[in-house]
Each structure stands twice: as structure tokens, then as C-alpha cells.
Amino acid sequence: MVSLKVATVIVTWNKLQDIRLLIKDLLKLILSNIEVDIYVVDNASTDGTQAYLEKQYPGKVQVLQTGNNLGGSGGFSYGLQTVSELEYDYIWLLDNDVRLDPLALTSLVQTLQKYDEVGLVGSQIRKLQQPDTIQEAGSFINYEKAHLKINFGNESNISNEELLKGKPYISVDVCAAASLLLRREIIQKIGVFENYFLHFDDVEWCLRAKQSGWIIAVNPASIIWHNSPDFKCRPWINYYDERNLCYCWQKHHPNLLLKRVVVSLPRLVYYAATGRYFLAEISIAGFQDFIKGIQGKMPRELNYPEYTLEDVVNKKAQVWVQSTIYQNDSQNQVLRKIESEQEVSFWNPANKLTNQIYFWLIALIWKPIDIALVSYQNPDLYILNLAKQVYYFTGNGYVPVSINPLVLTKAVIKTINQVWQIYWQIYKLKLSQMPKVKPTPLFPLVSIIICTSDRPNALKKSLQSLELIQYQNFEVIVIDASSTTETSEIVFEAFSKNSFKLSFHQVEPKNISYSRNVGIKLATGSIVAFVDDDAVPPSEWIEQLLLIYAQHGDKCAAVGGAVRDLTRPGYPLQFHHGVTNLFSETIAVRSADAASYNKANGFWFNGLMGTNSSFRKELLEKINGYDEFFDYFLDETDVCLRLIKAGYEVHYADVSVDHFPQPSHNRIDQKHLTCWYSLAKNTTYFAVKHGFNKVSLPILIARLTFLLTYRCLLRIIRLKFTHHLPNAILLKYIQQAFYGIQVGWRSGVNLHKA
């Protein structure tokens, strides 16, 4: 019998002990005609995970190092990208903190083998801390609460027959990626996880698969044990829960988005009313970042202080500790040590109801407890009135809160006001105009191309900035037209220092279009991105560009963003949502909501600035790359227009590149250009090339004359007064411009004749 090949993908970050136990379980699986390869995606762990696995399991476990903490979403996507390109029948996603029944995989494989309609199948997940209790067997959308309804949650000692109810499998809306087996072709069809970082990424992915026609199933015969959320103290996870659930509903069920805000209000008010305003703020921050369009890792620090136990109980005090807040003995040991060394006493509350009422009334005047340590998840509310100082335990530390009625009232009012504002902001998103669901892209290889010429110091700064790029799957290609060896020395020095793949190629002519074409030919990525040698992209640059490709699909041929000038006061924008017409007249800076121009027969069209631009490589090759007549200026503008004429689209990403224009062979400074021949030649050639058959000849000549006068002649004359040019230089520049006009006109006309 032919063996089935399964790739197991596990994502981890500083969980070496969990990974060790999980791999031992994987190696003990009972398999029949199933070959399993183990891939551990390591999000740059600092606990020695990669070194341990490579030493302990050479040839058995393959470590995929991302180089950065991409979260569960990014890690699974990275792993799915890798294994989907290999010859596997199925891919098994596993959380790093699960334990496996020996038949866990075999049962899942049997489901996919028997039932072709099932695309993804999950396990019966039980609680690791309560082995007979079901955590979940899949989930359904809860339309009333705009959340998920866990299937068979907290059920105990229930048989598989009772779970299945006579059916071959349990059909659900969602299966958790804690244990999820899928067909490899699904990845090619619907893509990988959204960039949620943590939580609800698997929910969105399952809904996407279901929308594509696949059934999501659970086979309860496959059993795993998971570190239950009931036993995890993680208040910060509320941020990802609210933000990512909003993204999920926005994409798949827009009618639930506002409802989610409404049903969250009582819970957030309850947090504020019980002194846990910090917890309400975390959820509110998630809603606010959804409105801003922020994805990935939470971009802000937690807005509450966390103190150690020693900081909290540092003097003689009467202390009360909620019995359920500690999951291990270490905190209790610290408490006993404090008790013995600092004469701290622990207060035991009265059990009888009458005594509790008595103490509660007395506490209105006199507080019997100095310090109360309370669970942030399920606080004992009775004790709040008895304590002078209350600390909520978050798992990492202790957060001080005020139980003063006035403070609590203000917190409640503030919470209601913030949620109300969120409601109306989301309402204004015009839910009826939500885009259709599109596949999330795989992690394509991006080729970053830098064309340089005699600016080694600027290039060095630009290369250093690429070390901070969050996206990991990229290469850098430097195309050098320098007349000295300084640039090559800088690049060769960078070979040993930079972590990314770097290649170097020298060219002879100082022609930006020629250099870019060489870079495109050398690129191995499906996306080529250009940044100048005197520019610095932000860390999220590539991710933001790829996001726009995903949103607009295969018709999107090019994506670029804004450019800021760092050499001028206030760092003004050089380019933002710029558009150009058939004569090359350009509006470089427009508002983000300005009209988009992507019509093949249009007069205006979307354009990009070269230092923040990217293209699909195959489409650049389809239009024969850059027109090398454009040695400088209008090169990428011509490419954008030709792509739009070919039926594709150019779009903008919300990401800015910092530009610090440096002197070159084309300019002494920003105002003093020396390339008047190229500017005049390329302006004329562009207008004739693209406008010759669109307008009458008199209109073409009139508009071109006006544009050349403004773009070249007036600026040359202005240099006379601003830079005190000698008359000989002034005359030389004007002669260059007129010669360029002749060459450009002749070349453009000859192109049309050909």
C-alpha cells in the first residue's frame, strides 16, 4: 500500500519544555502507512529551542527559523508556505502546548481519506489540567452574542458515540489550529492565515475554507490534551480577541460587527465597576486599532503597572489571598517566606453569611484587611470592600486598583463613552460596502532592488535599515553603476554583517531603467520592490505592500506608498497617492480618499514614486520591463501606465519611505539639477509615446510646450538667481534642454511609425 505523507507544523516561541513533550508524543504515534515529517517553526526563541532540536533530533525534526516573533499567525503561515511547496498529501497543524493520544493522527487521516467533501478535520480537545473534560469539539458561530459557541465545552465522560450522534463526523463552523489536519491543495486555493498575530486567525481561515465549499469536521476519535485557557492568566489576550474578531466579522459576517461592540459593553462596564478598568482598556484598545486598520503584533505597551509580590507585601500587613489565583507553588512559597520574615499575617474571611454581612458593614468605616490579592479573571467581589488596598493578579504581576466609589463611577462613565464612540466610528465604515473575501497570499519571496551610483555612504545607511524589516522572506539585490570601488567595498562588508540574502551586480551605463531591468532579471522573487540608495523604508514596509496585493487580487500589478523628504523642515510629503496624465503632468500629493485611476483608456492614471514601489515580476516581464530610453525621470511612471493599459491595476499602500535626497550625477542638490537633457528628452518622449494618438497634434504641442517651459526652462532660469549660476552654465543647461526636446520628439514619432 502506498504511504501517505503528512507534514506536521508546530509554531513555538520560548516553550522548549512543551516542545520536548510534544515531539516525544509525535514519535510514539501509532501509524499505519503514514509517513510523518516534523517541522517546528521557531519564532526566534531565546531559550535554545533551535539548538536543542537540531542536536537531539537530527534528521527527524526540521527547524524553520523565522528570525522574528511573528506570532501564531505568522508562524503557521511561514510553515504552511514552506510545506505546501513540497510533496505532502496532508498538513497537520499543532499548538506547541498540546499532548497527543497515540491514535490522534490516524483518526484524522481516516476522515480525509473516506470523505472527499471534508477539507479540514480537527480533534476532540480536552483540558490538560482536567483530562476527562472536553475543552471543545469544534465551534459554531453564535449570532446572538457575535462570538463563537464552543461545541461540547466542559462536558465530561461523554463517549464518541454520543458526540457523533450516528454521523460519520461532526460538522462545525470552526476547528482550532491546536490540532487541525488539512488537504495541501486548500492552501493553494485560499492562501494562509491573516496577519492577526494571535487568536481568531484559525477562525477566519476555517470560515474562508468553508466559503470555498469545504466542510470543516471534527473526528472525536482523535484526542489531544491542551493547556486550557481556564488555567492561563493573560489579560493582554483580550486585545487580540476583540481586534481580530472584528476583522473576522468584517470580512465574513459584517452584520455581526456592530453587534459585537454592543454585546461587549456590559462586560467592559463590569470590568470598570469592579476596579479592573485596565482590563476594559485592553479590549477598547483592540477595537480602536481595528478602526485604524492595525494588524499583527500589538503596537503599544501595556498601559498598567505590574509589581512583584515582594513589592506589594513589603511591610507588616494583614493580607488576604484568593485561593484560586496561583497555579503553582512558587508564589505560595514566596508568600510563606514573606510571612516568616516580615511578620505578615494572613486573614481568613468568615464563612457564615451573617458574619460576612457584619464584616462588610464594619468595612464601610474600618477596613480589616490591609492588602487583598485577587484574581483578575474571577475576583471575589465580597472582599473588595474589606481591603484598604486591592491588587489584581495577572499571572505576571500585581496591578494596584482603586475601589473608591467615585473612581469606579468615573471609570464606568469613561468606558461607556469610549464604547459609544467606537460604535459610531465602526458604523461609519459603511458595512454594506465591505470588499468581497479574497485569499490571503502565501509568503512570497520579495526581491528588494537598490540601484546605486557613487553614493556608498547613503547606500550603507539604506542597507542597514533593511535589517529592521519585519517580513522575513526577502532578498536584496544591489545594482551598481559607480565609477569607483567604494560601493562594492560597502556591499562586500555588508555580506558578513547582514542577516538577509544579499547579491551584488555591476553595470556600465548610468541608466536607472537599464539597472532596474538587470535587477528584475536577477530577482528570484515573485514580487520586486524598489527603494533608492538614499531612502530608508520602515520595518512594516513589505508587509503593508503585500497586504494591498492580497486585497486586490491578481489584477493588482503594482503597489507603492508615500515618500517623505527628510532634508526639508517638517519632513513634507514628496509623494502620496500621486497621479499622472498622458503628457506626464503629475499631481504628486493627494488625499488618501482621492479618486483612483486604473482605466486602460483613461487620460489620468495611478502612478508610483520609484523609491517606494513594487511590482509583480511576471507582469513586468510581460510588458518587457522598463523602457531604457528613460535613463532618469518618468521611468516608473511609464511602467505604471503600460501596466494599466494592459488591463492591470496600480494601488497604494498606507506606508511611507523616508527619503534623504543626496547629490548624484543628475543633481548637485535638490534644486540644482544637471540632467536637463534627460528631463526634456523624457518629458517629450513620454508625451509623444502615450498622447500622440489620444489628442490632436495642436493640443499635444501646446500642452507639451507649456509643460516643458514649466518643468525645464523656468526652473533653469530660477537657478540663475537662487544659485547664482554663471551665464555660461545657464546657456549650457538651456542648450541641453532644447537638444533633449529634439531627441525625445524624434524618438517618440519614430516609435509610432514603427
C-alpha positions in Angstrom: 0.0 0.0 0.0 1.3 3.5 -0.9 2.1 5.5 2.2 0.5 8.9 2.8 2.9 11.7 3.6 2.0 14.2 6.3 3.9 17.3 7.3 3.4 18.4 10.9 3.7 22.1 11.5 4.3 23.4 15.1 4.8 27.0 15.9 6.8 27.9 19.1 8.3 30.8 20.9 10.3 30.1 24.1 8.4 27.0 25.0 11.2 24.4 24.9 9.8 22.2 27.6 6.4 22.0 25.9 8.0 21.2 22.5 10.1 18.4 24.1 7.0 16.7 25.4 5.1 17.2 22.2 7.8 15.7 20.0 8.0 12.7 22.3 4.3 12.2 21.7 4.7 12.5 17.9 7.4 9.9 17.9 5.1 7.5 19.8 2.1 7.8 17.4 0.6 4.6 16.1 0.7 4.9 12.4 -0.3 2.7 9.5 1.0 3.5 6.1 1.6 7.2 7.1 4.9 8.9 6.9 5.2 11.9 9.2 7.8 14.8 8.9 8.0 17.2 11.8 8.6 20.9 11.1 9.0 23.3 14.1 8.6 26.9 13.1 10.7 28.8 15.7 9.8 32.5 16.1 13.3 33.5 17.2 13.2 31.8 20.6 15.9 32.7 23.1 15.6 29.5 25.3 17.8 27.4 23.0 14.9 25.7 21.2 16.6 25.5 17.8 19.9 24.3 19.1 18.2 21.6 21.3 16.1 20.2 18.5 18.9 20.1 15.9 21.2 18.3 18.4 18.6 16.0 19.9 16.6 15.1 16.7 19.0 15.4 13.7 17.1 14.4 10.5 13.9 13.8 12.4 12.9 17.4 13.2 13.4 20.3 10.8 13.5 23.8 12.4 12.2 26.6 10.2 13.7 29.8 11.8 11.7 32.9 11.1 14.2 35.2 12.7 11.5 37.2 14.5 8.4 36.7 16.7 5.7 36.5 14.0 3.1 35.2 16.5 1.0 32.1 15.8 -0.5 33.6 12.6 2.8 34.5 11.1 4.5 31.3 12.3 1.8 29.0 10.8 1.7 30.9 7.6 5.5 30.6 7.3 5.3 26.9 7.9 2.4 26.4 5.5 4.2 28.4 2.8 7.2 26.0 3.2 5.5 22.6 3.3 2.8 23.5 0.7 5.5 23.6 -1.9 6.7 20.1 -1.0 5.1 16.7 -1.9 2.8 16.1 1.0 -0.7 14.8 1.0 -1.8 16.4 4.2 -0.6 19.1 6.7 -1.2 18.8 10.4 -1.2 22.0 12.4 -0.4 21.6 16.2 -0.1 24.1 19.1 3.1 23.7 21.0 1.4 23.1 24.3 -0.7 20.0 23.4 -0.3 16.3 24.3 -1.3 13.6 21.9 -3.2 10.3 22.1 -1.3 7.7 20.1 -4.1 7.5 17.5 -4.6 11.2 17.2 -3.3 11.5 13.7 -4.5 8.2 12.3 -8.1 9.1 13.1 -7.8 12.4 11.3 -6.3 10.9 8.2 -9.0 8.3 8.0 -11.6 11.1 7.9 -9.9 12.9 5.0 -9.4 9.5 3.2 -13.0 8.5 3.5 -14.9 11.8 2.9 -13.8 13.9 0.0 -16.1 16.7 0.9 -14.1 17.4 4.2 -11.2 19.8 3.7 -10.1 20.3 7.3 -10.6 18.0 10.3 -9.9 18.7 13.9 -9.6 16.7 17.1 -11.6 16.4 20.3 -9.6 18.8 22.5 -9.6 18.0 26.2 -8.2 20.1 29.1 -4.7 19.2 30.1 -5.4 20.0 33.7 -8.7 18.1 33.7 -8.0 15.2 31.3 -11.6 13.9 31.2 -13.2 17.3 30.5 -13.7 18.4 26.9 -12.4 21.9 26.1 -14.0 21.9 22.7 -15.0 19.7 19.7 -15.1 22.5 17.2 -17.2 25.6 17.4 -20.2 27.3 15.8 -20.9 31.0 15.2 -23.1 32.4 18.0 -25.1 35.0 16.1 -26.8 36.3 19.3 -23.5 37.2 21.0 -21.5 37.8 17.8 -18.9 35.3 19.1 -18.3 31.6 19.0 -20.3 28.9 20.7 -18.0 26.1 21.9 -19.2 22.6 20.9 -19.5 20.2 23.9 -17.4 22.6 26.1 -16.8 21.4 29.7 -18.6 18.1 29.0 -17.1 15.2 30.9 -17.0 11.4 30.5 -19.0 11.5 27.2 -18.4 8.8 24.6 -17.6 9.2 21.0 -20.9 7.7 20.0 -22.7 10.4 22.0 -20.6 13.0 20.4 -21.2 11.8 16.8 -24.9 11.0 17.2 -24.8 8.4 14.4 -23.0 10.7 12.0 -19.5 9.9 10.5 -18.1 13.2 11.7 -19.2 16.3 13.5 -19.7 19.2 11.0 -18.8 22.6 12.5 -18.1 26.1 11.5 -14.6 26.3 13.1 -11.8 24.0 14.3 -9.0 25.2 16.4 -5.5 25.0 15.0 -4.4 23.3 18.2 -4.9 20.1 16.1 -6.1 20.6 12.6 -5.4 18.3 9.6 -5.9 19.7 6.1 -5.5 18.9 2.5 -2.5 20.6 0.9 -4.5 21.9 -2.1 -6.5 24.1 0.3 -3.5 26.3 0.9 -3.1 26.9 -2.8 -6.8 27.8 -3.1 -7.4 30.0 -0.1 -4.0 31.1 1.0 -2.6 31.2 4.5 -3.5 32.8 7.8 -4.4 36.5 8.1 -1.9 38.7 9.9 -3.7 38.5 13.3 -0.6 37.6 15.3 -2.6 35.6 17.8 -6.2 34.4 18.2 -9.0 34.1 15.7 -6.6 33.5 12.8 -7.8 29.9 12.6 -11.4 31.0 12.9 -11.1 33.3 9.9 -9.2 30.6 8.0 -11.9 28.0 8.6 -14.6 30.4 7.5 -12.6 31.1 4.4 -12.3 27.4 3.6 -16.0 26.8 4.3 -16.8 29.7 1.9 -14.8 27.9 -0.8 -17.0 24.8 -0.4 -15.1 22.6 2.0 -16.7 21.0 5.1 -15.0 21.6 8.4 -15.2 18.5 10.5 -14.2 17.1 13.9 -13.4 13.4 14.5 -13.7 12.8 18.2 -11.7 9.6 18.0 -8.7 11.9 17.6 -8.0 13.1 21.1 -5.5 15.7 22.3 -5.0 17.5 25.6 -4.5 21.2 25.5 -3.3 23.7 28.1 -6.7 25.2 28.8 -7.3 28.9 28.7 -9.1 28.5 32.0 -5.7 28.0 33.6 -3.8 30.8 31.7 -3.5 34.3 33.1 -3.2 36.5 30.1 -5.2 39.8 30.3 -3.4 41.2 27.2 -5.0 38.5 25.1 -8.3 40.5 25.3 -6.7 42.9 22.9 -6.3 40.3 20.2 -9.6 38.7 20.9 -11.6 42.0 20.3 -9.5 43.3 17.4 -9.2 40.1 15.5 -12.8 39.1 16.0 -13.8 42.4 14.5 -11.6 41.7 11.4 -13.1 38.3 11.1 -16.7 39.6 11.2 -15.9 42.5 8.9 -14.7 40.0 6.3 -17.2 37.2 6.7 -20.3 38.5 8.7 -20.4 42.3 8.6 -23.8 42.3 10.2 -22.2 41.0 13.4 -19.6 43.7 13.7 -21.7 46.4 15.4 -23.4 43.7 17.4 -20.1 42.7 18.8 -19.5 46.2 20.1 -23.0 46.3 21.7 -22.7 42.9 23.5 -19.2 43.8 24.8 -20.5 46.9 26.6 -21.9 45.2 29.7 -18.8 43.1 30.2 -16.5 46.2 29.8 -18.6 48.2 32.2 -18.5 45.3 34.7 -14.7 45.3 34.5 -14.6 49.1 35.2 -17.2 48.8 38.0 -15.0 46.2 39.8 -11.8 48.2 39.6 -10.5 46.4 36.5 -10.5 49.4 34.2 -7.1 48.2 32.9 -8.8 45.1 31.5 -11.5 47.2 29.9 -8.9 49.5 28.3 -7.1 46.5 26.8 -10.3 45.5 25.0 -11.1 49.1 24.0 -7.6 49.4 22.5 -8.3 46.3 20.4 -11.5 48.0 19.0 -9.6 51.2 18.4 -6.8 49.5 16.5 -9.3 47.6 14.3 -10.7 51.0 13.3 -7.2 52.2 12.5 -6.6 49.1 10.4 -3.7 47.9 12.6 -2.9 44.2 12.3 0.0 42.0 13.5 1.6 42.4 16.9 0.1 44.9 19.3 1.9 48.1 18.6 1.7 49.5 22.2 2.9 48.7 25.6 0.5 47.5 28.3 -0.9 50.6 30.0 -0.9 49.2 33.5 2.0 48.6 36.0 2.7 45.1 37.3 4.5 44.8 40.6 6.2 41.7 42.1 4.9 40.0 45.2 7.8 41.4 47.2 7.0 45.0 46.1 3.3 44.6 47.1 3.8 42.9 50.5 6.8 44.7 51.8 5.8 45.6 55.3 3.8 44.3 58.3 0.3 43.8 57.0 -2.9 41.8 57.2 -3.1 40.1 53.9 -5.9 38.1 52.2 -5.1 35.9 49.2 -7.8 34.5 46.9 -7.3 30.7 46.9 -7.6 30.3 43.1 -5.0 32.8 41.8 -1.9 30.7 41.9 -1.3 27.8 39.5 1.9 26.6 41.0 3.6 26.5 44.4 6.3 29.2 43.7 4.0 32.1 44.6 2.8 30.4 47.8 6.4 29.7 48.8 7.2 33.4 48.4 4.2 34.3 50.5 5.3 31.9 53.3 8.8 33.4 53.2 7.4 36.9 53.5 5.1 35.8 56.3 8.0 34.4 58.3 10.5 37.2 57.6 8.2 40.3 57.8 5.6 39.2 60.3 2.9 39.3 57.7 -0.4 37.6 58.8 -3.0 36.1 56.5 -6.6 36.9 57.1 -9.3 34.3 56.8 -12.7 35.6 56.0 -15.8 34.4 57.9 -17.8 31.6 56.3 -21.2 32.3 57.8 -23.4 34.6 55.8 -24.3 36.6 59.0 -20.6 37.1 59.8 -19.9 38.2 56.2 -22.7 40.8 56.3 -21.3 42.0 59.7 -17.7 42.4 58.4 -19.0 44.1 55.2 -20.9 46.7 57.2 -18.0 47.3 59.5 -15.7 47.8 56.5 -17.7 50.8 55.5 -16.0 52.5 58.4 -12.9 50.4 59.2 -11.1 48.0 56.8 -10.0 44.8 58.4 -7.6 43.8 55.6 -4.6 45.8 54.6 -3.9 44.1 51.3 -6.1 41.8 49.2 -4.6 39.8 46.3 -7.4 38.9 43.9 -7.8 37.0 40.7 -8.3 39.4 37.7 -10.3 36.7 35.9 -12.8 35.7 38.7 -12.5 38.1 41.6 -14.1 37.5 44.9 -16.2 40.7 44.9 -17.2 40.4 48.6 -13.6 41.0 49.6 -13.1 44.3 47.7 -15.0 46.4 50.3 -12.9 44.9 53.1 -9.4 45.8 51.9 -7.5 49.1 52.1 -5.6 48.2 49.0 -6.5 45.7 46.3 -4.1 44.1 43.8 -5.3 42.1 40.8 -3.0 39.2 40.0 -2.4 38.9 36.2 -0.2 35.9 36.1 2.9 38.1 35.6 2.4 40.5 38.5 0.1 42.5 40.6 -1.9 45.5 39.4 -3.0 48.1 42.0 -6.5 49.4 41.7 -8.7 51.8 43.5 -12.1 50.7 44.9 -13.1 54.2 45.7 -16.8 54.6 44.5 -16.0 58.0 42.9 -13.1 56.5 40.9 -15.2 53.5 39.9 -18.0 55.7 38.7 -15.7 57.8 36.6 -14.2 54.6 35.1 -17.7 53.3 34.2 -18.7 56.6 32.6 -15.4 56.7 30.6 -15.9 53.1 29.5 -19.4 53.8 28.2 -18.3 56.9 26.4 -15.4 55.1 24.7 -17.5 52.2 23.6 -20.2 54.6 22.3 -17.5 56.4 20.2 -16.2 53.1 18.9 -19.8 52.1 17.9 -20.2 55.2 15.7 -16.7 55.0 14.2 -17.4 51.5 13.1 -20.9 52.5 11.9 -19.2 55.0 9.6 -17.1 52.2 8.0 -20.1 51.6 5.7 -20.5 47.9 6.3 -22.6 47.4 3.2 -19.5 48.3 1.1 -17.2 45.7 2.6 -14.9 44.1 0.0 -15.5 40.5 -1.0 -13.4 37.9 0.7 -10.1 37.3 -1.1 -7.4 34.8 -0.4 -4.6 35.7 1.9 -1.4 35.4 0.0 1.3 32.9 0.8 4.5 34.3 2.0 6.1 35.2 -1.4 9.7 35.8 -1.8 10.2 39.5 -2.3 13.2 40.8 -4.2 14.3 44.3 -2.9 16.3 46.0 -5.7 18.5 49.0 -4.9 20.1 50.8 -7.9 23.1 52.9 -6.9 25.8 55.0 -8.4 28.7 56.6 -6.4 26.8 57.1 -3.1 28.4 54.5 -0.9 27.6 56.2 2.4 23.9 56.6 1.6 23.7 53.0 0.4 25.3 51.8 3.7 22.5 53.5 5.6 19.8 52.1 3.4 21.2 48.5 3.7 21.3 48.8 7.5 17.7 49.8 7.6 16.7 46.6 5.8 17.9 44.7 8.9 14.8 46.0 10.7 12.3 44.7 8.1 9.7 42.5 9.9 8.9 40.4 6.9 11.4 37.6 6.7 11.1 36.1 3.2 13.1 38.6 1.1 16.4 39.0 -0.8 18.3 42.2 -1.6 19.9 42.9 -5.0 22.2 45.9 -5.4 22.8 47.1 -8.9 25.9 49.3 -9.0 26.7 51.8 -11.8 29.5 53.5 -9.7 32.7 54.7 -11.2 34.8 53.7 -8.2 35.1 50.6 -6.0 33.8 52.3 -2.8 30.3 50.9 -3.3 31.4 47.4 -3.9 33.5 47.5 -0.7 30.5 48.7 1.3 28.4 45.8 -0.1 31.0 43.2 0.5 31.4 44.4 4.0 27.6 44.0 4.4 27.8 40.4 3.3 29.3 39.3 6.6 27.1 41.6 8.8 23.6 41.4 7.3 21.3 38.5 8.1 19.4 38.7 4.8 20.4 37.3 1.4 22.4 39.9 -0.5 23.7 39.9 -4.1 25.7 42.5 -6.0 25.9 43.2 -9.7 27.8 46.0 -11.5 26.6 47.6 -14.7 28.2 50.1 -17.1 25.7 52.8 -18.1 24.3 55.2 -15.6 20.8 54.4 -16.7 18.2 53.7 -14.0 15.9 51.8 -16.3 18.7 49.6 -17.5 19.8 48.9 -13.9 16.3 48.0 -12.9 15.9 45.6 -15.8 19.1 43.9 -14.7 17.7 43.7 -11.2 14.4 42.2 -12.4 16.3 39.5 -14.4 18.4 38.6 -11.3 15.4 38.6 -9.0 14.1 35.2 -7.8 11.1 36.6 -6.0 7.6 36.9 -7.4 7.4 40.5 -6.2 10.1 43.0 -6.9 10.3 46.1 -4.7 12.4 49.2 -5.4 13.9 51.5 -2.8 16.6 54.2 -3.6 20.0 54.1 -2.1 19.2 57.4 -0.3 16.0 56.2 1.3 15.0 54.2 4.4 11.9 52.0 4.4 10.0 51.3 7.7 10.0 47.9 9.3 6.5 47.1 8.1 7.2 48.2 4.5 7.0 44.8 2.8 4.0 43.6 4.9 2.0 46.6 4.0 2.7 46.3 0.3 1.8 42.6 0.3 -1.4 43.4 2.1 -2.6 45.5 -0.8 -1.8 42.8 -3.3 -3.9 40.4 -1.2 -6.8 42.8 -1.0 -7.0 43.5 -4.8 -6.0 40.1 -6.2 -4.3 39.1 -9.4 -5.3 42.2 -11.3 -3.1 44.3 -8.9 0.2 44.6 -10.8 1.9 47.3 -8.7 1.8 48.7 -5.2 3.6 51.7 -3.7 3.3 54.1 -0.9 4.2 57.6 0.3 7.6 59.3 0.3 8.7 61.9 2.9 11.6 64.3 2.3 13.8 64.2 5.4 16.0 67.1 4.2 13.3 69.7 4.5 11.8 71.2 7.6 8.7 69.3 8.9 9.5 66.3 6.6 6.9 67.2 4.0 5.5 64.6 1.6 7.1 64.3 -1.8 4.6 61.8 -3.0 1.2 60.5 -1.8 -1.4 58.8 -4.0 0.1 60.6 -7.0 -1.5 60.5 -10.4 -0.1 61.4 -13.9 -1.7 62.1 -17.2 -0.7 61.1 -20.7 1.6 64.1 -21.1 3.4 63.3 -17.8 1.7 66.2 -15.9 1.7 65.0 -12.3 -0.2 65.7 -9.1 2.3 64.2 -6.7 0.4 64.6 -3.4 -3.3 63.9 -3.0 -5.5 62.9 -0.1 -5.9 59.2 0.8 -9.6 59.2 -0.4 -8.9 60.9 -3.7 -10.2 59.2 -6.9 -8.3 56.2 -8.2 -7.5 56.0 -11.9 -7.0 52.4 -13.3 -8.9 52.6 -16.6 -7.0 51.2 -19.6 -8.2 54.0 -21.9 -8.2 56.8 -19.3 -6.4 60.2 -19.5 -5.2 60.2 -15.9 -3.7 57.1 -14.2 -2.3 56.0 -10.9 1.5 56.3 -10.6 4.2 55.5 -8.1 7.4 57.1 -7.0 10.4 54.8 -7.7 11.8 54.8 -4.2 8.6 53.2 -2.8 7.3 51.0 -5.5 6.8 47.3 -6.1 5.6 45.1 -9.0 4.6 41.5 -9.8 7.7 40.3 -11.6 5.8 38.2 -14.2 3.8 41.2 -15.2 6.9 43.4 -15.6 8.3 40.8 -17.8 5.0 40.6 -19.7 5.3 44.3 -20.7 9.1 43.9 -21.4 10.2 45.7 -18.2 11.4 49.3 -18.1 11.8 51.4 -21.3 15.5 52.1 -21.2 15.0 55.3 -23.1 14.1 56.7 -19.7 17.6 56.9 -18.3 16.4 59.1 -15.5 12.9 60.5 -14.7 9.5 59.1 -15.7 10.8 55.6 -15.8 8.4 54.1 -13.2 5.6 56.4 -14.4 5.9 54.8 -17.9 5.8 51.3 -16.4 2.6 52.1 -14.4 0.8 53.5 -17.4 1.8 50.5 -19.6 0.6 48.1 -16.9 -2.8 49.9 -16.6 -3.1 49.9 -20.4 -2.5 46.1 -20.4 -5.6 45.7 -18.1 -4.0 45.6 -14.7 -4.2 48.0 -11.7 -1.8 50.1 -9.6 -2.7 50.7 -6.0 -1.4 52.5 -2.9 -0.3 51.1 0.5 -0.5 53.1 3.7 3.2 53.1 4.3 5.9 55.8 3.9 9.5 55.6 3.0 11.9 58.3 4.4 13.9 59.9 1.6 17.0 62.0 2.2 18.0 63.1 -1.4 21.7 63.0 -2.0 23.9 64.6 -4.7 24.4 62.5 -7.8 25.5 62.7 -11.4 22.0 64.1 -12.0 21.9 66.8 -9.4 24.2 68.9 -7.2 21.3 69.3 -4.7 17.5 69.1 -4.8 17.1 72.5 -6.5 20.2 72.4 -8.7 19.7 69.6 -11.3 22.2 68.9 -14.0 20.0 66.5 -16.1 18.1 69.0 -18.2 18.8 66.9 -21.3 17.2 63.9 -19.7 14.2 65.8 -18.3 13.4 67.5 -21.6 14.1 64.3 -23.6 12.0 62.0 -21.4 9.1 64.5 -21.0 8.8 64.9 -24.8 9.2 61.2 -25.5 6.6 60.3 -22.9 4.0 62.7 -24.2 4.5 61.6 -27.8 4.6 57.9 -26.9 1.4 58.0 -24.9 -0.5 61.0 -26.1 0.2 61.1 -29.8 -2.9 59.1 -30.8 -5.1 60.4 -28.0 -5.3 64.1 -28.8 -5.0 66.3 -31.8 -1.5 67.4 -32.8 -2.0 71.1 -32.0 -3.2 70.2 -28.5 -0.3 67.9 -27.9 2.2 70.5 -29.0 0.5 73.3 -26.9 0.4 71.2 -23.7 3.8 69.8 -24.2 5.2 73.3 -24.7 3.6 74.5 -21.5 4.9 71.5 -19.6 8.5 71.8 -20.9 8.5 75.6 -20.2 7.5 75.0 -16.6 9.4 71.8 -16.0 12.7 72.9 -17.6 13.1 76.4 -18.9 11.6 78.3 -16.0 13.4 76.2 -13.4 16.7 76.7 -15.2 16.2 80.4 -15.2 15.3 80.3 -11.5 18.6 78.6 -10.8 20.3 81.7 -12.1 19.0 83.7 -9.1 18.9 81.1 -6.4 22.3 79.5 -7.1 24.0 82.4 -8.9 24.8 80.4 -11.9 27.3 81.9 -14.4 25.8 82.7 -17.8 27.9 80.0 -19.5 26.3 77.3 -17.3 22.8 78.8 -17.8 23.3 78.7 -21.5 24.6 75.2 -21.4 21.6 74.0 -19.5 19.2 75.6 -21.9 21.0 74.1 -24.9 20.8 70.6 -23.2 17.0 71.1 -22.7 16.4 72.0 -26.4 18.6 69.2 -27.6 16.6 66.8 -25.4 13.3 68.0 -26.8 14.6 67.2 -30.4 15.8 63.8 -29.4 12.6 63.0 -27.5 10.3 64.2 -30.2 12.1 62.3 -32.9 12.3 59.1 -30.9 8.6 59.3 -29.9 7.5 59.8 -33.5 9.8 57.0 -34.8 8.3 54.7 -32.1 4.8 55.4 -33.5 6.0 54.9 -37.1 7.4 51.5 -36.1 
